């Protein structure tokens, strides 16, 4: 690290506190108000819009540098790590004159871009983390309700122009600021650390790997999130776009891609329309990890066969959830955010699995041997860990009305048994460790500062 990262960055990373829990939306608001009140000469707080539930979305402006940077957390409502990164960075920028001056940046910091969705996840923010606790308190909206994926876009048959209120607020800020640098602070669940860049920047790759190494988080060497992503280096990818998704479905599905996608463009796609030179970075870090995530040993089975095995298991789970939802549909609240999320997961699930199956059977890259990492990622993570979350949405949907209907009480017990069953299988397959929040913040902030420093030198 010493030979690569700037001395200032190293000091900033070393001073990250030992956070023990995630902050709630109210706690984030209170901290920002305190910061702006305590340092009015350096920090200003202002409203950029309102969330779908009417509450204000707050932004901090810090510094008066030449570069404009927009950083926003909770791009997905189950991803609070970025809010802790911005919590630390905002106070550090106010207190640390050297960081503020040497960055030569005007910082626009949004600790929570989606307060409505974030609040629906607060049940697992405090206390000891566990997969079951996460699943029972998990919420993530469908693509057409996500801040990150509802920017207007028109491409071939896809014409999306229905941004959610949170996206509209972010659009106004992007239009006003015309950022040179942007960080959408995502995080994953169970994987290694990996990074998305809007543009290739080879001189940055080593520093991203070293940031993960410094905080003892293995880089992700399993399957990428989507088959069509372009790899730049180990665990470093070109930012996937809605256009990339469209062309993937056009090649591997018989349906109109616009019917499958149903969401808009990303924040990076929109920002590029405002400033074509903007550089965007996303650093995905997990809550838990297992050393096998970084094991590249071949297992003697084709990658294609492992992928198809995972698809088969996912398809059976999808159909089981669909059947159960059909049984309870007369008794639940169809206006519930959990119903909306689960319904969209079912709708897009089968067609996505079919497209992935077509890709896996045809793409020559799947003909080689799978690695330990790829097999582990596909089954332990992809099926059992993330499968628990789907049953968790069903559990939460049933919980809303369970007192009103005996059939729902029975269904609730069934859903919890399925979560327990998935958790047992996951525990058998994995020797996971919960990662300290400080380490997660360190990798994200190290990636952001390293990328910004490189951008400044161009």
C-alpha positions as CSV (number, residue, x, y, z in Angstrom):
1,X,0.0,0.0,0.0
2,X,2.7,2.5,0.9
3,X,4.2,2.4,-2.6
4,X,0.9,2.9,-4.3
5,X,-1.6,4.9,-2.3
6,X,-0.9,8.4,-1.4
7,X,0.2,9.1,2.2
8,X,-2.9,11.2,2.8
9,X,-5.2,8.4,1.7
10,X,-3.5,5.9,3.9
11,X,-3.9,8.2,6.9
12,X,-7.6,8.8,6.2
13,X,-8.2,5.0,5.9
14,X,-6.3,4.2,9.1
15,X,-8.4,6.7,11.1
16,X,-11.8,5.0,10.3
17,X,-13.6,4.2,13.6
18,X,-14.6,0.7,14.7
19,X,-18.3,1.0,13.8
20,X,-20.4,-1.7,15.6
21,X,-23.7,-1.2,13.8
22,X,-25.4,0.6,10.9
23,X,-27.1,3.9,11.5
24,X,-30.8,4.3,10.9
25,X,-32.2,7.0,8.5
26,X,-33.1,9.2,11.5
27,X,-29.6,8.8,12.9
28,X,-28.0,9.7,9.6
29,X,-30.2,12.8,9.3
30,X,-29.4,13.9,12.9
31,X,-25.6,13.5,12.3
32,X,-25.8,15.6,9.1
33,X,-27.7,18.3,10.8
34,X,-25.2,18.4,13.6
35,X,-22.3,18.6,11.2
36,X,-23.8,21.5,9.2
37,X,-24.7,23.3,12.4
38,X,-21.2,22.8,14.0
39,X,-19.2,23.8,10.9
40,X,-21.4,26.2,8.9
41,X,-18.3,27.8,7.2
42,X,-17.4,24.4,5.6
43,X,-20.7,22.4,5.4
44,X,-24.1,23.3,4.1
45,X,-27.2,21.0,4.1
46,X,-30.0,21.4,1.6
47,X,-33.0,19.4,0.3
48,X,-32.8,18.0,-3.2
49,X,-36.3,16.5,-3.4
50,X,-38.6,14.2,-1.6
51,X,-38.9,10.4,-1.3
52,X,-42.1,8.5,-2.4
53,X,-43.3,8.8,1.2
54,X,-42.9,12.5,1.2
55,X,-39.9,12.9,3.5
56,X,-37.1,15.1,2.4
57,X,-33.9,13.9,0.8
58,X,-30.9,15.7,2.2
59,X,-27.6,16.6,0.6
60,X,-24.4,18.0,2.2
61,X,-22.1,20.3,0.3
62,X,-18.6,20.4,1.5
63,X,-15.6,22.2,0.1
64,X,-15.1,24.6,-2.9
65,X,-12.7,22.7,-5.2
66,X,-12.5,22.6,-8.9
67,X,-13.9,19.1,-9.4
68,X,-17.5,18.4,-8.7
69,X,-18.2,15.0,-7.0
70,X,-21.6,13.5,-6.3
71,X,-21.6,10.5,-3.8
72,X,-24.9,8.8,-2.8
73,X,-25.7,5.9,-0.6
74,X,-28.6,3.5,-0.5
75,X,-28.9,3.3,-4.3
76,X,-30.7,0.1,-3.3
77,X,-32.6,0.0,-0.1
78,X,-30.8,-3.0,1.4
79,X,-27.4,-1.5,1.0
80,X,-26.4,0.6,4.0
81,X,-22.6,0.2,3.9
82,X,-22.2,3.3,1.7
83,X,-24.1,5.4,4.2
84,X,-21.4,4.6,6.8
85,X,-18.7,5.4,4.3
86,X,-20.3,8.8,3.7
87,X,-21.0,9.3,7.4
88,X,-17.2,9.0,8.1
89,X,-16.2,11.0,5.0
90,X,-18.5,13.9,5.6
91,X,-17.1,14.5,9.1
92,X,-13.5,13.9,8.0
93,X,-13.9,16.5,5.2
94,X,-15.2,19.0,7.7
95,X,-12.5,18.3,10.3
96,X,-9.5,17.6,8.0
97,X,-8.2,20.7,6.2
98,X,-5.5,18.7,4.4
99,X,-8.0,16.2,2.9
100,X,-10.4,19.0,1.8
101,X,-7.7,21.1,0.3
102,X,-5.7,18.4,-1.5
103,X,-8.8,16.8,-2.9
104,X,-9.6,20.1,-4.7
105,X,-13.2,18.9,-4.9
106,X,-16.6,20.3,-4.2
107,X,-18.3,17.3,-2.5
108,X,-22.1,16.7,-2.8
109,X,-22.9,13.9,-0.3
110,X,-26.2,12.1,0.0
111,X,-26.1,9.6,2.9
112,X,-29.6,8.2,2.0
113,X,-31.1,8.6,-1.4
114,X,-33.9,6.1,-0.7
115,X,-35.2,6.7,2.9
116,X,-38.5,4.9,2.2
117,X,-36.8,1.7,1.3
118,X,-34.0,2.0,3.8
119,X,-36.5,2.2,6.7
120,X,-37.9,-1.1,5.6
121,X,-34.5,-2.7,6.2
122,X,-33.8,-1.2,9.6
123,X,-34.8,-4.4,11.4
124,X,-31.4,-5.9,10.7
125,X,-29.2,-2.8,11.1
126,X,-28.6,-3.2,14.8
127,X,-27.2,-6.1,16.9
128,X,-25.5,-9.3,15.7
129,X,-25.8,-9.9,12.0
130,X,-27.0,-13.3,10.7
131,X,-28.4,-14.6,7.4
132,X,-31.8,-15.4,8.8
133,X,-32.1,-12.1,10.6
134,X,-31.2,-10.4,7.3
135,X,-33.8,-12.5,5.3
136,X,-36.6,-11.8,7.8
137,X,-36.0,-8.0,7.6
138,X,-35.0,-7.7,3.9
139,X,-36.6,-5.4,1.3
140,X,-35.5,-4.5,-2.2
141,X,-37.8,-2.9,-4.7
142,X,-38.3,-4.1,-8.3
143,X,-36.1,-2.5,-10.9
144,X,-38.8,0.0,-12.0
145,X,-38.9,1.4,-8.4
146,X,-35.1,1.5,-7.9
147,X,-33.3,4.8,-7.7
148,X,-30.3,3.4,-9.6
149,X,-32.3,2.1,-12.5
150,X,-35.1,4.5,-13.2
151,X,-33.4,7.3,-15.2
152,X,-35.0,8.1,-18.5
153,X,-33.7,6.2,-21.5
154,X,-34.8,5.6,-25.1
155,X,-33.2,2.7,-27.0
156,X,-34.7,0.8,-29.8
157,X,-38.0,-0.6,-28.4
158,X,-37.2,0.5,-24.9
159,X,-38.7,3.9,-23.9
160,X,-38.6,4.5,-20.2
161,X,-39.5,7.9,-18.8
162,X,-41.0,7.2,-15.4
163,X,-38.3,8.0,-12.8
164,X,-39.3,7.5,-9.1
165,X,-39.3,10.7,-7.0
166,X,-35.8,9.8,-5.5
167,X,-34.4,9.5,-9.0
168,X,-35.9,12.8,-10.0
169,X,-34.2,14.5,-7.1
170,X,-30.9,13.0,-8.1
171,X,-31.4,14.0,-11.7
172,X,-31.9,17.7,-10.7
173,X,-28.7,17.6,-8.7
174,X,-26.8,16.0,-11.6
175,X,-28.2,18.6,-14.0
176,X,-27.1,21.4,-11.6
177,X,-23.7,20.1,-10.6
178,X,-22.6,18.4,-13.9
179,X,-20.3,16.1,-11.9
180,X,-16.8,15.2,-12.9
181,X,-16.8,12.3,-10.5
182,X,-19.6,10.2,-9.2
183,X,-19.8,7.2,-6.8
184,X,-23.0,5.2,-6.4
185,X,-22.3,3.4,-3.1
186,X,-23.6,-0.1,-3.6
187,X,-22.9,-3.2,-1.6
188,X,-23.4,-6.9,-2.2
189,X,-24.4,-9.7,0.2
190,X,-22.1,-12.7,0.0
191,X,-19.2,-12.5,-2.3
192,X,-15.8,-10.9,-2.5
193,X,-15.1,-7.2,-3.2
194,X,-15.5,-6.1,-6.8
195,X,-15.6,-2.9,-8.7
196,X,-17.4,-1.3,-11.7
197,X,-15.8,1.6,-13.6
198,X,-17.5,3.8,-16.2
199,X,-14.4,3.8,-18.2
200,X,-11.2,1.7,-18.2
201,X,-8.5,3.1,-16.0
202,X,-5.6,0.5,-15.9
203,X,-3.5,2.6,-13.6
204,X,-6.2,2.3,-10.9
205,X,-6.6,-1.5,-10.9
206,X,-3.7,-2.3,-8.6
207,X,-4.8,0.2,-6.0
208,X,-8.3,-1.2,-6.0
209,X,-6.9,-4.7,-5.3
210,X,-4.6,-3.3,-2.6
211,X,-7.5,-1.5,-0.9
212,X,-9.3,-4.8,-0.6
213,X,-6.1,-6.5,0.6
214,X,-5.5,-3.8,3.2
215,X,-8.9,-4.5,4.8
216,X,-8.6,-8.3,4.5
217,X,-11.5,-8.7,2.1
218,X,-10.8,-11.2,-0.8
219,X,-11.6,-9.9,-4.3
220,X,-14.5,-11.7,-6.0
221,X,-13.4,-14.4,-8.4
222,X,-16.8,-16.2,-8.8
223,X,-19.4,-15.5,-11.4
224,X,-20.1,-11.9,-12.3
225,X,-23.5,-10.4,-11.4
226,X,-24.6,-10.6,-15.1
227,X,-23.2,-12.7,-18.0
228,X,-22.9,-9.7,-20.3
229,X,-20.5,-7.6,-18.1
230,X,-17.1,-6.8,-19.6
231,X,-14.1,-7.8,-17.4
232,X,-11.3,-5.3,-17.2
233,X,-9.2,-7.2,-14.6
234,X,-9.8,-9.6,-11.7
235,X,-12.9,-8.4,-9.9
236,X,-12.9,-5.1,-12.0
237,X,-15.6,-4.6,-14.6
238,X,-16.8,-2.1,-17.1
239,X,-20.0,-0.6,-15.7
240,X,-22.9,-2.5,-17.3
241,X,-25.7,-0.4,-18.8
242,X,-29.3,-0.9,-19.7
243,X,-28.3,-1.0,-23.3
244,X,-26.0,-3.9,-22.5
245,X,-28.9,-5.7,-20.9
246,X,-31.1,-5.0,-23.9
247,X,-28.7,-6.5,-26.3
248,X,-28.1,-9.5,-24.1
249,X,-31.8,-10.3,-24.0
250,X,-32.1,-9.6,-27.7
251,X,-29.5,-12.3,-28.3
252,X,-30.7,-14.9,-25.8
253,X,-34.4,-14.4,-25.5
254,X,-37.3,-14.6,-28.0
255,X,-39.2,-11.8,-26.2
256,X,-38.9,-8.1,-26.8
257,X,-36.1,-7.0,-24.4
258,X,-38.2,-3.9,-23.4
259,X,-40.9,-6.3,-22.1
260,X,-38.3,-8.1,-19.9
261,X,-36.3,-5.1,-18.6
262,X,-39.2,-2.7,-17.7
263,X,-36.8,-0.3,-16.0
264,X,-34.7,2.7,-17.1
265,X,-31.1,3.7,-17.4
266,X,-28.5,3.9,-14.6
267,X,-27.2,7.0,-12.8
268,X,-24.0,6.7,-14.9
269,X,-25.8,6.6,-18.2
270,X,-27.8,9.8,-17.2
271,X,-24.7,11.6,-15.9
272,X,-22.9,11.0,-19.2
273,X,-25.6,12.9,-21.0
274,X,-24.9,15.9,-18.7
275,X,-21.1,15.6,-18.7
276,X,-19.7,13.1,-21.2
277,X,-16.4,13.0,-19.3
278,X,-17.8,12.1,-15.9
279,X,-16.0,9.1,-14.2
280,X,-18.2,6.8,-12.1
281,X,-17.0,4.1,-9.7
282,X,-19.0,1.5,-7.8
283,X,-17.4,-0.6,-5.1
284,X,-19.3,-3.7,-4.2
285,X,-18.4,-5.1,-0.8
286,X,-20.2,-7.9,1.1
287,X,-21.5,-8.4,4.6
288,X,-20.0,-11.8,4.9
289,X,-17.3,-13.8,3.1
290,X,-15.8,-17.3,2.8
291,X,-12.2,-17.9,1.7
292,X,-13.5,-20.1,-1.1
293,X,-14.7,-17.0,-2.8
294,X,-11.1,-16.4,-3.9
295,X,-10.1,-20.0,-4.7
296,X,-9.3,-20.4,-8.4
297,X,-8.6,-24.1,-8.3
298,X,-10.3,-26.0,-11.1
299,X,-12.8,-28.6,-9.9
300,X,-12.9,-31.0,-12.9
301,X,-16.5,-30.0,-13.8
302,X,-17.4,-27.7,-16.7
303,X,-18.4,-24.1,-15.8
304,X,-21.4,-24.6,-18.0
305,X,-22.6,-27.6,-16.0
306,X,-22.3,-25.7,-12.7
307,X,-24.2,-22.7,-14.2
308,X,-27.0,-25.0,-15.5
309,X,-27.2,-26.8,-12.1
310,X,-27.7,-23.4,-10.5
311,X,-30.4,-22.4,-13.0
312,X,-32.3,-25.6,-12.4
313,X,-32.3,-25.1,-8.6
314,X,-33.3,-21.4,-9.1
315,X,-36.2,-22.4,-11.4
316,X,-37.6,-24.9,-8.8
317,X,-37.4,-22.2,-6.1
318,X,-39.1,-19.6,-8.3
319,X,-42.0,-21.9,-9.1
320,X,-42.4,-22.9,-5.5
321,X,-42.7,-19.3,-4.5
322,X,-45.1,-18.5,-7.3
323,X,-47.4,-21.4,-6.3
324,X,-47.4,-20.3,-2.7
325,X,-48.1,-16.7,-3.6
326,X,-51.0,-17.8,-5.8
327,X,-52.5,-19.7,-2.8
328,X,-52.4,-16.7,-0.5
329,X,-53.1,-13.9,-3.0
330,X,-56.8,-13.5,-2.0
331,X,-55.8,-12.6,1.5
332,X,-52.8,-10.3,1.2
333,X,-52.4,-6.6,0.5
334,X,-51.6,-6.2,-3.2
335,X,-50.5,-2.6,-2.5
336,X,-47.7,-3.8,-0.3
337,X,-44.1,-3.0,-1.4
338,X,-43.3,-6.7,-0.6
339,X,-46.0,-7.9,-3.0
340,X,-44.8,-5.6,-5.7
341,X,-41.2,-6.8,-5.2
342,X,-42.0,-10.4,-5.1
343,X,-44.4,-10.3,-8.1
344,X,-41.7,-8.6,-10.2
345,X,-39.1,-11.2,-9.1
346,X,-41.5,-13.9,-10.3
347,X,-42.3,-12.1,-13.6
348,X,-38.8,-11.6,-14.7
349,X,-37.3,-14.7,-13.1
350,X,-38.3,-17.3,-15.6
351,X,-37.4,-15.3,-18.7
352,X,-34.1,-14.3,-17.1
353,X,-33.2,-17.9,-16.3
354,X,-34.1,-19.0,-19.8
355,X,-31.9,-16.3,-21.3
356,X,-29.0,-17.3,-19.0
357,X,-29.5,-20.9,-19.9
358,X,-29.3,-20.1,-23.6
359,X,-26.2,-18.0,-23.0
360,X,-24.5,-20.8,-20.9
361,X,-25.2,-23.4,-23.6
362,X,-23.8,-21.3,-26.4
363,X,-21.0,-19.2,-25.0
364,X,-17.6,-20.8,-25.4
365,X,-16.3,-19.3,-22.2
366,X,-18.5,-21.7,-20.2
367,X,-16.7,-24.8,-21.8
368,X,-13.7,-24.7,-19.5
369,X,-13.5,-26.2,-16.0
370,X,-15.2,-24.3,-13.2
371,X,-13.2,-23.1,-10.3
372,X,-13.9,-23.6,-6.6
373,X,-14.9,-19.9,-6.5
374,X,-17.4,-20.2,-9.4
375,X,-19.0,-23.3,-8.1
376,X,-19.2,-22.0,-4.5
377,X,-20.6,-18.7,-5.7
378,X,-23.3,-20.3,-7.9
379,X,-24.6,-22.8,-5.3
380,X,-23.8,-21.6,-1.8
381,X,-24.3,-17.9,-2.5
382,X,-26.6,-17.8,-5.5
383,X,-29.0,-20.5,-4.5
384,X,-29.1,-20.7,-0.7
385,X,-28.0,-17.2,0.5
386,X,-29.9,-15.2,-2.0
387,X,-32.8,-17.7,-2.1
388,X,-33.4,-17.0,1.6
389,X,-34.1,-13.4,0.7
390,X,-36.8,-14.3,-1.7
391,X,-38.6,-16.4,0.9
392,X,-37.9,-13.5,3.3
393,X,-40.0,-11.1,1.1
394,X,-42.8,-13.7,1.1
395,X,-42.6,-13.9,4.9
396,X,-42.8,-10.2,5.3
397,X,-45.7,-10.0,2.9
398,X,-47.7,-12.6,4.8
399,X,-46.7,-11.0,8.2
400,X,-48.6,-7.8,7.3
401,X,-52.0,-9.5,7.3
402,X,-51.3,-12.7,9.3
403,X,-53.7,-11.9,12.2
404,X,-56.7,-11.6,9.8
405,X,-56.6,-15.0,8.2
406,X,-55.9,-18.6,9.5
407,X,-54.6,-19.6,6.1
408,X,-51.9,-16.9,6.3
409,X,-50.8,-18.2,9.7
410,X,-50.2,-21.5,8.1
411,X,-48.4,-19.9,5.2
412,X,-46.2,-17.8,7.5
413,X,-45.0,-21.0,9.3
414,X,-44.3,-22.5,5.9
415,X,-42.3,-19.5,4.8
416,X,-40.2,-19.5,8.0
417,X,-39.5,-23.3,7.6
418,X,-38.3,-22.7,4.1
419,X,-36.0,-19.9,5.3
420,X,-34.7,-22.2,8.0
421,X,-34.2,-25.0,5.5
422,X,-32.2,-22.7,3.2
423,X,-30.2,-21.4,6.1
424,X,-29.3,-24.9,7.3
425,X,-28.0,-25.8,3.8
426,X,-26.2,-22.5,3.6
427,X,-24.5,-23.1,6.9
428,X,-23.5,-26.6,5.8
429,X,-21.8,-25.3,2.6
430,X,-20.2,-22.2,4.0
431,X,-17.9,-21.2,6.8
432,X,-18.7,-17.6,6.4
433,X,-17.4,-14.7,8.5
434,X,-19.2,-11.4,9.2
435,X,-17.0,-8.6,8.0
436,X,-16.4,-5.6,10.4
437,X,-18.1,-2.5,9.1
438,X,-14.8,-0.6,9.4
439,X,-13.2,-2.9,6.8
440,X,-16.1,-2.4,4.4
441,X,-16.0,1.4,4.8
442,X,-12.2,1.2,4.2
443,X,-12.4,-0.6,0.9
444,X,-15.2,1.7,-0.4
445,X,-13.5,4.9,0.7
446,X,-10.1,3.6,-0.5
447,X,-11.6,3.0,-3.9
448,X,-13.3,6.4,-4.1
449,X,-10.2,8.4,-3.0
450,X,-7.8,6.4,-5.2
451,X,-10.1,6.9,-8.3
452,X,-10.5,10.6,-7.5
453,X,-6.7,11.1,-7.2
454,X,-6.2,9.4,-10.5
455,X,-8.8,11.5,-12.2
456,X,-7.2,14.6,-10.8
457,X,-3.9,13.6,-12.5
458,X,-5.4,13.1,-16.0
